[in-house]
């Protein structure tokens, strides 16, 4: 279970947030998942300024494999060009081309996993099934059994939503990043229906958490004028909105929780290495608590905006913001109970 999210501030910048809650085969919840992470190899970032984050939802092993394979493919393309010309290329792929490559990887993994599943049962792979025959020990066998053909066709197309291969198809993801040609972009891919597309909205949520994130964030997104949604969202306000949405999912979706991995992307940075920043230590939990203070009416919006701005965008230390939160928050003892799960209703601040 997962919550992966991306929001565009403007042409140059945006934010991604993923939780870390996963479940074991025994359906025990543990907070060790890495749902959203950078995926552009460092040497490509350093040479071309392209940065990106990849988030996946569904089977963890498939998400990890997608991440590993796309990094290796991008690195391989880069080094192949160097070997061919003796120097690094003058330009590299843009985000749209990288997303297309990423989806090719996703389809390869899907076909590979289905082949493994089929071969374990029938001793032939998907390409052999399509060909209608397979060869073992110098003998050729034709695939003619109508029941076998029907069952495998249903699995390959997922016609009947067969649970046997559901772990392969119930995967989706987000890619968000920046390049100098296209600016900041968000992409969405889905194995359930087999497609990918560029997200036209200012934000996108995926995973089981989207059922809570969407209604929580809509209230913020709908108040922005069209021109603001197209590229003039205050980064602090947008971050507060998305953290609020993931908090809401964490409270209401059993599969969402743990520390958030907050990834901030800003293509204006001249130092390419600084274009993507990850915040996944105690600062991410503190950001969670600051927004909870706003939602519970223990901070005003102005106070919340000030704290989040310092914490996420100005590099002020955790200790300083932590002390400022508890010296600013109304009724700190009551608020501490809120964070521990008590039901406390604060008097309105405004």
Secondary structure, DSSP 8 states (H G I E B T S, - for coil): ---EEEEE-SSSEEEEEE--EEE-TT--EEE----EEE-S-HHHHHHH--EEEEEEES-HHHHHHHHHHHHHHHHHHHHHHHHHHSS--S----HHHHHHHHHHHHHHHHHHHHHHHHHHHHS--HHHHHHTEEEETTEEEE---HHHHHHHHHHHHTTT--GGGHHHHS-EEEEEEEETTTEEEEEEEETTTTEEEE--SSEEEESTTHHHHHHHHHHHHTTS-HHHHTT---HHHHHHHHHHHHHHHHHH-TT--S--EEEEEETT-SSGGGSEEEE-SHHHHHHHHHHHHHHTTSS-HHHHHHHHIIIIIS---HHHHHHHHHHHSSSHHHHHHHHTT---------
